[in-house]
């Protein structure tokens, strides 16, 4: 490309020099015909009248002829330069446009985009470098995706494999915990082992659940449910009789009952563990963003609230707002699972601090959730 531009400038300079010399020769050798002279400069009587006016110099035909030829020369040179500039710009800008289009596709997620080199110059080297970068990036992203898939598969496989021994361990610890002959340190040890086995069971179940979301196999099984009844059953099943509720009677929505129960249980459990009493659950109807109505469920505690720096990350997996806690009482996945289940319904969860104190989690769900939708975290 650089050589071509240099050659183009040399050709323009040579043409200018040759044209200038040729036109000067013509000016010295010839004069314009009379009829062309009258067309360009006007009739002779008019020129004589103008030049006979006081203070006007006498006409000089050679000067007029030079003006005409210099005008023609300038026009021809301007036309040649414009033609060369347009041709050169098209040849230079076309590969640049192709690169810009390919970069736009790549930024949109199409890492398979490639450009076929059509020349042998600096722009062709740029195209080759772009193709190499795109290929390396596609390989790296593919490798990361494969590693992530293997990690998800490993977590799911391990969780399923742990289920069988945990079932046996749970049965044994239940027997030991209720055995009347165990007293003192033995009874305390049996109770501790039972508590840890139950904790491990919750962790395994949550890992299996989260692996379904990662694999995109989690689906909704919706039905028309009575919301007040579903909330009451969720709290009673877990012995949370001290949780206040405010749910309109007769309120119904088409939801996945099991997943709605998981969302509520995780939010209430989080409020009981990390917030302060009393914990309240309020459910009602409010307008949605698209003009339709949504089911709004608010879970609030009256503790110290969430640290402002932690609010954007409370739904991240294994996130701890209090880094001083070496170990979570739950699995560390409860809020992440609640978030995934709300998203699976086509809704979302918003975390904030109430103006009067305490943390408040607001769940917004459509009244008619889709019947079967795969889940995938953005």
C-alpha positions in Angstrom: 0.0 0.0 0.0 2.8 2.4 0.9 4.6 1.7 -2.4 1.3 2.3 -4.4 0.8 5.7 -2.7 4.3 6.8 -3.4 4.0 5.8 -7.1 0.7 7.6 -7.3 2.2 10.8 -6.1 5.2 10.5 -8.4 2.9 10.0 -11.4 0.8 13.0 -10.4 3.9 15.2 -10.1 5.3 14.0 -13.5 1.9 14.6 -15.2 1.8 18.1 -13.7 5.3 18.9 -14.9 4.7 17.6 -18.4 1.3 19.3 -18.7 2.8 22.6 -17.5 5.7 22.5 -20.0 3.3 21.5 -22.8 0.8 24.3 -22.2 3.6 26.9 -21.9 4.8 25.7 -25.3 1.4 26.1 -26.8 0.9 29.5 -25.3 4.1 30.7 -27.0 3.3 29.1 -30.4 -0.3 29.7 -30.9 -3.0 32.2 -30.2 -6.7 31.6 -29.9 -8.8 31.8 -33.1 -10.8 35.0 -33.5 -14.2 33.4 -33.0 -13.0 31.6 -29.8 -11.4 34.8 -28.6 -14.7 36.6 -29.0 -16.6 33.9 -27.3 -14.3 33.9 -24.3 -13.3 37.6 -24.0 -16.3 39.3 -25.8 -16.4 41.2 -29.1 -13.5 43.3 -30.1 -15.5 46.6 -30.0 -16.5 45.9 -26.4 -12.9 45.1 -25.4 -11.7 48.3 -27.2 -14.4 50.3 -25.4 -13.3 49.0 -22.1 -9.7 49.4 -22.6 -10.1 53.0 -24.0 -11.5 54.1 -20.8 -9.2 56.3 -18.8 -6.8 54.3 -16.6 -7.4 51.0 -18.5 -4.3 49.2 -20.0 -4.2 48.0 -23.5 -5.3 44.4 -24.2 -2.7 41.7 -24.4 -3.8 38.6 -26.4 -1.0 36.4 -25.2 -2.0 37.2 -21.6 -5.6 36.2 -22.3 -4.5 33.0 -24.1 -2.3 32.1 -21.1 -5.3 32.5 -18.8 -7.4 30.1 -20.8 -4.7 27.5 -21.1 -3.8 27.7 -17.4 -7.5 27.3 -16.6 -7.7 24.2 -18.8 -4.5 22.8 -17.2 -5.8 23.4 -13.7 -9.1 21.7 -14.5 -7.5 18.6 -16.0 -5.1 18.3 -13.1 -7.9 18.7 -10.6 -9.9 16.0 -12.4 -7.0 13.6 -12.5 -6.1 14.1 -8.9 -9.8 13.7 -7.8 -10.1 10.4 -9.9 -6.9 9.0 -8.3 -8.0 10.1 -4.8 -11.4 8.4 -5.2 -9.9 5.2 -6.6 -7.2 5.1 -3.8 -9.7 5.8 -1.1 -12.1 3.1 -2.2 -9.3 0.6 -2.2 -8.1 1.7 1.2 -11.5 2.1 2.9 -13.1 -1.1 1.7 -10.9 -3.4 3.8 -11.3 -1.0 6.8 -15.1 -1.2 6.4 -14.9 -5.0 6.4 -12.7 -4.9 9.5 -15.2 -2.6 11.2 -18.1 -4.9 10.3 -16.3 -8.0 11.5 -15.4 -6.3 14.8 -19.0 -5.4 15.3 -20.1 -9.0 14.8 -17.4 -10.1 17.2 -18.5 -7.7 19.9 -22.0 -9.1 19.5 -20.7 -12.6 20.4 -19.9 -14.1 17.0 -16.4 -15.3 17.5 -16.4 -17.4 14.3 -16.1 -14.3 12.1 -13.1 -14.2 9.7 -12.0 -12.0 6.9 -10.6 -13.4 3.6 -7.4 -11.4 2.7 -7.7 -10.0 -0.9 -4.5 -8.1 -1.2 -0.8 -8.3 -0.3 0.1 -5.1 1.6 -0.1 -3.6 5.1 -3.9 -3.9 5.2 -3.6 -7.6 4.4 -1.3 -8.0 7.3 -3.8 -6.2 9.5 -6.6 -8.6 8.3 -4.3 -11.6 9.0 -3.6 -10.3 12.5 -7.4 -9.8 13.1 -8.1 -13.4 12.0 -5.4 -14.7 14.3 -6.8 -12.7 17.2 -10.3 -13.9 16.5 -9.2 -17.5 16.3 -7.2 -17.3 19.6 -10.1 -15.6 21.3 -12.6 -18.3 20.1 -10.3 -21.0 21.3 -9.9 -19.4 24.7 -13.6 -18.9 25.2 -14.3 -22.4 24.0 -11.8 -23.8 26.5 -13.3 -21.7 29.3 -16.8 -22.9 28.4 -15.7 -26.5 28.4 -14.0 -26.0 31.8 -17.2 -24.5 33.2 -19.3 -27.3 31.8 -16.9 -29.9 33.4 -17.1 -28.0 36.7 -20.9 -28.0 36.6 -20.9 -31.7 35.7 -18.5 -32.5 38.5 -20.6 -30.7 41.1 -23.7 -32.4 39.9 -22.1 -35.9 39.9 -20.5 -35.5 43.3 -23.8 -34.2 44.8 -25.7 -37.2 43.4 -23.0 -39.6 44.6 -23.2 -38.2 48.1 -26.9 -38.7 48.4 -26.7 -42.5 49.1 -24.1 -42.4 52.0 -25.8 -39.3 53.4 -29.2 -41.1 53.5 -27.6 -43.9 55.6 -25.8 -41.4 57.8 -29.0 -39.5 58.5 -30.8 -42.7 59.5 -28.0 -43.6 61.9 -27.7 -40.2 63.5 -31.5 -40.0 64.0 -31.3 -43.4 65.9 -28.4 -42.2 68.0 -30.0 -38.9 68.7 -33.1 -40.6 70.0 -31.3 -43.4 71.8 -32.3 -43.3 75.5 -29.0 -44.8 76.7 -26.8 -42.1 75.3 -26.1 -39.4 77.9 -23.5 -36.8 78.7 -20.7 -36.3 76.1 -22.0 -39.2 74.0 -25.4 -37.6 73.6 -23.8 -34.2 72.8 -21.6 -35.8 70.2 -24.5 -37.6 68.6 -26.5 -34.3 68.5 -23.6 -32.5 66.9 -23.0 -35.2 64.3 -26.8 -35.2 63.5 -26.7 -31.4 63.0 -23.7 -31.6 60.7 -25.2 -34.4 58.7 -28.4 -32.4 58.2 -26.3 -29.4 57.2 -24.5 -31.5 54.6 -27.8 -32.8 53.3 -29.0 -29.3 52.7 -25.8 -28.4 51.0 -26.0 -31.4 48.7 -29.6 -30.7 47.8 -28.8 -27.1 47.0 -25.9 -28.1 44.9 -28.1 -30.5 42.9 -30.7 -27.7 42.5 -28.1 -25.1 41.3 -26.6 -27.6 38.9 -30.0 -28.0 37.2 -30.1 -24.2 36.7 -26.6 -24.2 35.3 -27.4 -27.1 32.9 -30.6 -25.4 31.8 -32.8 -28.4 32.8 -34.8 -26.7 35.5 -38.4 -26.3 34.4 -41.7 -24.9 35.8 -44.7 -27.0 36.5 -47.3 -24.4 37.0 -50.8 -24.6 38.6 -53.4 -22.2 39.9 -52.6 -21.9 43.6 -54.1 -20.1 46.6 -51.2 -17.8 47.7 -52.4 -17.4 51.3 -52.6 -21.2 51.7 -49.2 -21.7 50.1 -47.5 -19.2 52.4 -49.2 -20.7 55.5 -48.1 -24.3 54.5 -44.5 -23.1 53.9 -44.2 -21.5 57.4 -46.0 -24.3 59.2 -43.9 -27.1 57.6 -40.8 -25.5 59.0 -42.1 -24.5 62.4 -41.9 -20.8 61.8 -45.0 -19.9 63.8 -43.5 -16.6 64.9 -43.4 -15.1 61.4 -46.2 -12.6 60.8 -48.1 -12.7 57.5 -50.3 -10.3 55.6 -51.8 -12.0 52.6 -55.1 -11.0 50.9 -57.7 -13.8 51.2 -58.7 -15.4 47.9 -55.5 -14.2 46.1 -54.6 -16.7 43.4 -51.7 -16.9 40.9 -50.5 -19.5 38.3 -47.1 -20.5 39.7 -44.9 -23.5 40.3 -45.9 -24.4 43.9 -42.7 -26.2 44.9 -40.5 -23.4 43.5 -42.6 -20.7 45.1 -42.2 -22.5 48.4 -38.4 -22.6 47.9 -38.2 -18.9 47.3 -40.3 -18.0 50.4 -38.5 -20.5 52.6 -35.0 -19.2 51.6 -36.0 -15.6 52.1 -37.6 -16.2 55.5 -34.8 -18.5 56.6 -32.3 -15.9 55.7 -34.2 -13.2 57.6 -34.4 -15.4 60.7 -30.7 -16.3 60.7 -29.2 -12.9 59.8 -31.9 -10.3 60.6 -33.8 -9.4 63.7 -37.3 -10.2 64.9 -40.1 -9.7 64.0 -40.0 -11.2 60.5 -43.0 -10.4 58.4 -44.3 -11.6 55.0 -46.7 -9.4 53.0 -48.2 -10.5 49.6 -50.3 -8.4 47.3 -50.9 -7.3 43.7 -49.2 -4.3 42.1 -48.9 -2.9 38.5 -46.1 -4.3 36.4 -43.8 -2.5 34.1 -45.7 -3.4 30.9 -49.1 -2.4 32.4 -50.0 -5.9 33.6 -50.4 -6.9 37.2 -47.7 -8.7 39.2 -47.6 -10.7 42.4 -45.5 -8.8 44.9 -44.2 -10.6 48.0 -42.2 -8.7 50.6 -40.1 -10.4 53.3 -38.8 -8.0 56.0 -36.9 -8.3 59.2 -36.1 -5.7 61.8 -32.4 -6.2 62.3 -29.4 -4.0 61.4 -30.1 -4.3 57.7 -27.7 -5.1 54.9 -24.3 -3.4 54.4 -24.7 -1.0 51.5 -21.6 -2.5 49.8 -23.1 -6.0 50.0 -26.5 -5.3 48.4 -25.4 -5.8 44.8 -23.9 -9.2 45.7 -26.3 -10.8 48.1 -27.6 -13.2 45.4 -24.2 -14.4 44.4 -23.3 -17.9 45.3 -21.5 -18.5 48.5 -21.3 -14.7 49.1 -20.8 -13.6 52.7 -21.8 -10.1 53.8 -19.9 -10.7 57.0 -16.4 -11.9 56.1 -15.7 -12.6 59.7 -18.0 -15.5 59.7 -15.8 -18.5 58.8 -18.8 -20.7 58.1 -22.4 -20.1 57.0 -25.2 -21.7 58.9 -26.9 -22.6 55.6 -25.4 -23.8 52.3 -24.5 -20.3 51.0 -26.8 -21.0 48.0 -30.2 -20.1 49.5 -30.5 -16.6 48.0 -29.0 -17.6 44.7 -31.5 -20.5 44.4 -34.3 -18.1 45.3 -33.1 -15.7 42.6 -33.0 -18.4 40.0 -36.5 -19.6 40.9 -37.9 -16.1 40.6 -36.2 -15.6 37.3 -37.5 -19.0 36.1 -41.0 -17.6 36.7 -40.2 -14.5 34.7 -39.8 -12.3 37.8 -37.0 -11.0 39.9 -36.0 -10.3 43.5 -34.9 -6.9 44.8 -32.8 -6.5 48.0 -32.8 -3.3 50.0 -32.9 -1.8 53.5 -36.2 -0.5 54.8 -36.2 3.2 55.8 -37.4 2.2 59.3 -34.6 -0.4 59.7 -34.0 -4.0 58.7 -33.6 -5.7 55.4 -36.4 -6.1 52.9 -36.5 -8.6 50.0 -39.2 -7.9 47.4 -40.2 -10.7 45.0 -42.0 -9.7 41.8 -43.7 -12.5 39.9 -46.1 -12.5 37.0 -49.6 -13.7 37.9 -49.5 -16.2 35.0 -46.0 -17.7 34.9 -45.0 -19.6 31.7 -45.7 -23.3 31.8 -42.2 -24.7 30.9 -39.1 -22.5 30.6 -35.4 -23.6 30.9 -33.4 -21.5 33.3 -30.1 -19.8 32.6 -28.3 -17.2 34.6 -27.3 -14.1 32.7 
